[in-house]
Amino acid sequence: MPTDPRPDDPALNDEAAGWVGAYVHVPFCRRVCPYCDFTVVSGKDHLMARYVDALVAEIGRCEPFERPLDAIAVGGGTPSRLGPDGLGRVVGALRDRCGLAGDAEVSLEANPEDWSPGDAEALVGAGFTRVSLGVQSFDPAVLADLGRVHTPDQADAAVAAARAVGFRTVSLDLIYGSPADTPESWRGSVRRALASGIEHLSAYALTVERGTALARAVAAGAPAPDEDRQADAYEEAVAAASAAGLIRYETSNFAAPGHACRYNLLTWAQGEYLAFGCAAHGHRAGVRTRAIARLDRYLEAVEAGRSAVRGTERLAPWGRELERLMLGLRRAAGVAAGRAGRALVESEDGARLREAGVLVARGDRLHVAHPLLGDEVARAALALAPREC
């Protein structure tokens, strides 16, 4: 059922639209997972010190917002490979240049095998408040199928270390729909994750992305993920998370009250955020930017004092309105209908979706009642004719 917005939790209201943030991309990985289509590199760890220097230099040249940052997200890749010292320098540079709000969330992604109690403690000391651990599964066979190199016990140890040193929010990422996964193994992974006492869970369907090793394997005859089994796995996760007290606040994300990812909330609300690092995307004053994707070219540009931005896009008013609608509909709290929402409700596809109970209008807000059908709602929105705003 849709959730009415509440004034006490940003996950359930529109507060995040006024936030500002920063995203830092770290491309380094021990190995590239077969399903990954992000901008990542392996075997390049000798460039990590140069990369940290480049990030600090790029941050030092940025134009800060007029208010301090509400959220920082360090993603990748595997940001934890930079180590506490490197990551601490990046956060320190952002704090010095842009400032941090008193309740700012500073988040990073980490893999269990790149994690130790000492690292966890040092990262909290460096200012990190949230960690998202890429566990993906607690079944050894599924981990092997996904190309992961950690063990279930290492995942447990990583969670315990993060909780012991005082991270405000500990999150786990799980992936469902691997051909090696079974209903029993998925159920066991979800239960084990929730039993660890985490405040946040993300559950994503395995997808076959073009250009990945997984896509090549499927093209050669390997089994592809089964959508019906994925739908069953998703419903299993929703029920288990709810029973554990985690609210589904977005299609794939579940959080204890007050522990939704602040950076994600601001991006879904079209908030503004700076971007640093190769392939990083930013948003400011209605302009979306993307940075140089190749690591070597990014380093050369920043070290030469040039901008790392490779391209920009300014959305037309109607495009921006459609984006606002589609991003907002990912949230359980829904989105204010606005011009695009009213046009969707009045369209033939919108009427069909409302009749089917997929698209729900409550007052001036729209919700997607069945999250797995969110893409169908998005397609209906994209089909709307451009209008003047």
Secondary structure, 3 states (H helix, E strand, C coil): CCCCCCCCCHHHCCHHHHCEEEEEEECEECCCCCCCCCCCEECCHHHHHHHHHHHHHHHHCCCCCCCCEEEEEEEECCHHHHHHHHHHHHHHHHHHHHCEEEEEEEEEEECHHHCCHHHHHHHHHCCCCEEEEEEECCCHHHHHHCCCCCCHHHHHHHHHHHHHHCCCEEEEEEEECCCCCCHHHHHHHHHHHHHCCCCEEEEEECCCCCCCHHHHHHHCCCCCCCHHHHHHHHHHHHHHHHHCCCEEEECCEEECCCCCCHHHHHHHCCCEEEEECCCCEEEECCEEEEECCCHHHHHHHHHCCCCCEEEEEECCHHHHHHHHHHHHCCECCCEECHHHHHHHHHCHHHHHHHHCCCEEEECCEEEECCHHHHHHHHHHHHCCCCCCC
